[in-house]
Amino acid sequence: MPNYRWTCFACDHSNPPGVTRCATCGFTATPTAAQISAARQASGLEPAPPTPPAPKAAQTPAGPPTAVDIIVMLLFGALCLYAAYDSIAYATWPRYMPFLIDTAGLMLGPYVGGALAGLLGLSVIAACGVALAKLLAGTKQ
C-alpha cells in the first residue's frame, strides 16, 4: 500500500495515500508491466503493439536466359569493346599536341581505361556464350 498520492496506471485517476486499488477503476496500485500494458490497451490509452511483418517468401531462382537477354548482353559487350578501341586508338593524340602531355610525359589513362573496357566487353560476350548455351540446352529438352 503506497503512503503517497499516486496516479492509476490504467485510467490516470489520482488516488489518495494508503489506498491499494484505484477508486475509479479498481486497478491495483502495484501492477506488473504486463498488467499495465494490458489495462492501457483495453482502455484505449495505449495503442496495441504492432504486428510483426509477415515473413518474406523465398525468392525463386531466375529462369533460363531469354533471347532478349542475350541480345542485350551482346550489345553491351559490343559497346564495351568499341569503348576500348576508341580509347586506345585515339590515345596517340598527345604526340601531335605535346603541350597537352601531363607532367610525367605519359598518357597511361586511355590505355588502362581501354584495356579495362576491353576486358569487360570480352567477359560480357563470354557470358553471352554461356547464356546462349543454356538457352539452346533448354530448348532441346
N, C-alpha and C positions, 0 to 999 in steps of 0.2 A: 504494500500500500504506500503510494508516494506521499511524502509530507510537504508537498509543494503544489501550486496550481499547475495543472497540466492540460494539454490540448489533445483531444481524441485523435488517434491516427486514422480512424475510419471516416469520421464526419466533420472533423476540425472544430468540434464544440469545446469550449473552455470549461474545465471541471475544477471544483474546489479541492484543496488538500484533504487527504485521508479517505478519498473515495477510490475503490478498486475497479469500478466499472463506470462507463460513460453514462451520464444522466439522460442523454438523448437517445443513444442507440444501443447501449448496453455492452459496448466493446470493452475488452479488458484493458487495464492501464499498462500492463507489461506484456505485450504480444511479441511473437517472433516475427522475423522479416517476412516469412511466407504468409502469416496471418494478416499482416498489414497490407501486403500486395493484393491478396485475395479480397480483403474488405474494400480497398480503394477501387479495385476493378469493378466489384459488384455495385458500388455506389456511383460509379461513373467519374470519380475524381482522378483516376489514373487510367490511361489507355491500356488496352491489352497488349502484352508483349508481341512484337512482330513475329509472324510465322516464318520459319526458315525457308529459304528458296528451295524450290524443287530441284532434285539432282539433275544435272545435265545429262542428256543422252549421249552415249558414246558415239564419237564420230566414225562414220563408215569410211573405209579407205576409198580413195578415188578410183574410179574405174579405168579401163584402158584408155590410152590417148585417142582422141578422135582425129580425123583428117584435118580439121581446122586447127587443132593444137599443133600438129606437125607443121602446117603451113606457116603459122605464126612464129614458131621456133626457127624455121628456115629463114624467114625474113629477118628476124632479129640477128641470127648468125651472120647473114649476108651484110647487114648493116654494120656489125662489128668488124667484119673483115674489110669493108670499104673504109671505115674509120681508120683501121690500121694502115691500109695502103695510103690513104690521104695524108696521114700524119707523117709517115716515113718518107713518102715520095717528095713531099714539099718541105722537108726539113733541111734541104740544102740551100734555102734562101739566104742564110747568113753569109755564105761565101760571096754572094753578089752584093750584099749590103753589110760591109764589115763594121759600120758604125752601130749596128744593132746587136752585135755579138755581146754576150754577157761578160762579166769581169773575168771569169776563168778562161774564156776563149772557147768554151764548149757549149754546144746546144744539145744536151742529152735528153731534155724533156720530150721532144717529139718522138725520139727513138724509143724511149721507155714507154711512153703512152701508146705508141703504135704497137709495140710488142705485146703489151697487156691487152689491148683491144683485139689483136690477132689471136692471142691465146683464148680469150673469151669467145670470140667468134668460132674458133675451131672446136672448143668444148661444147658450145651450143649445137653446132652441126653434128658433132658426135652423139650428143643426147638425142638429136632428131633420128639418127640411125637406130638407136636403141628403141625409141618410141615407135618408129616405123616397123621394126621387127616385132614388137609386142602387138601392134595393130594387125599385122599380117598373120601372126600366130593366132590371134583371137578370131580372125575371120575364117581360118581353115578348120576350126573345131565345129 
